[in-house]
Structures are given as C-alpha cells and as structure tokens.
Amino acid sequence: MKIGILQTGLAPDDLKADFGEYPEMFATLLADRGFEFEAFSVVQGQFPDGPEAADGWLITGSRHGVYEDHDWLPPLEQLIRDIVSAERPIVGVCFGHQVIAKALGGVVEKYDGGWAIGPQTYEFDQGTRVIQAWHQDQVITPPDGAQTVARNDFCAHAALLYPGKAYSVQAHPEFGDGFVTGLIDKRGRGVVPDAILDAAKADIGTPLHQTELADQFALFFREGRIS
C-alpha cells in the first residue's frame, strides 16, 4: 500500500542531520507494516496530481498556523476535500490534525491556555496514551460528523475520527525524546516560556506509546477504523 506524505513544514536545519525530515520520521514510525511512501513537499509548492496518486495520505506537522496566509494552504485544503471525496484514507498529525479539521468545516485557533510541550498524557477511547506534543494551536470546534476519540484537560479534541474517511491526532507519535530535546534547546527558547520548556525537559524519558499510535494509523489506512 502506497502512502503519500504531504509535508507541511521543514525540520530545523540543525536537527536534520541526526533525525531527518518529517517524512522520514513517519516512514520510521510506520516501518515494517507493509507500506511504501512518497513525499510531497506541499510547503514548497510540490503537490501530487490528485488523490489517486497514493492509496492513503498522511499530513505532517508544521511551524505554520492553518489560519495564516500561504499560497499552498488553499490548494492543500482542496486536496484534503478531494481525498475524502475519493474515499482514500487520510491521517493528520498536529498541523495535519488542524488543517483537516479546517478544510472540513471546523475551527482552529491559537489556544489561550498556552503551549503543550513534551510528553503529554491523553485519554483515548482505547486507553491512556503518552505522546510527545509541541503545539499552541488547537481544534476548538470539530467539523460536523467528526468524533472526538482522545482528550485531556489541556486539549479537548486531541484526536478526531471521521469514520471511514480520516483520522487525526494533535500530538506527535513520530517524535522521540531526542528530537523533542533538540526542539527545546534549538527552537523553543525565546518562543515558549522557559518554565514550560524546563518542565518538558524534566519529563523526557517518560515511556511513550508510539507503537500503539503507529498501529492505529496502519489499521486506519487498511480498514478505515482505529480499533
């Protein structure tokens, strides 16, 4: 099964040598599950010909906001709607979670509660999961038909299931401890309050549920469900 990865952001230059770009992180997360991957850097204007260019689709995270004015955002939102109409499964992570919601009629805003950084605990319908996070924006109002299937006190809509169509999560199962530590040290200072970064760094090493999320993604791609 071929998964097209829609890359909506670029990894920091000083972390790429050790961790690669975002599509490589997702290929590693979903390794040994029978998928092949092709990446399209939509953030740089590279788009597939249409939904039929892959059997399933995955949208990465980004430093950008879905409400910002970028030339590549309107065609990305239209591509999302086209993928859904073509009944190709689509998975979104962080920015991907937000842009799917916006494209389908939801509301995304910069959350007035601040940032979520580092290992975060979420209550999924399938149980408690700990996943790395790095975000301030959130889905505030899900689109009609979307089901909230994960949440915590900070993020009310931490995962959304659009039955048989799309599945998206706010947190980053593709991020390991090393990459988040690098983000804290090289991107976070001066942007995120130091107290939040310091608390996140202290939590590095908390066991993560990356495999469980990867299994959900794989199941959704193949069967349109997460359990």
NORHU-V445090 format. One record per helix or strand. SS is the DSSP state (alpha for helix, beta for strand). FROM is the first residue (numbers start at 1). TO is the last residue. If there is no record, write none. Layout:
ss=(SS/SS)
from=(FROM/FROM)
to=(TO/TO)
This chain:
ss=(beta/alpha/alpha/beta/alpha/alpha/beta/alpha/beta/alpha/beta/beta/beta/beta/beta/beta/beta/beta/alpha/beta/beta/alpha/alpha)
from=(2/13/22/36/42/51/56/71/89/95/107/116/127/137/147/159/166/172/177/189/192/194/210)
to=(6/19/29/40/44/53/59/85/93/103/110/124/135/141/151/162/169/172/188/189/192/203/223)
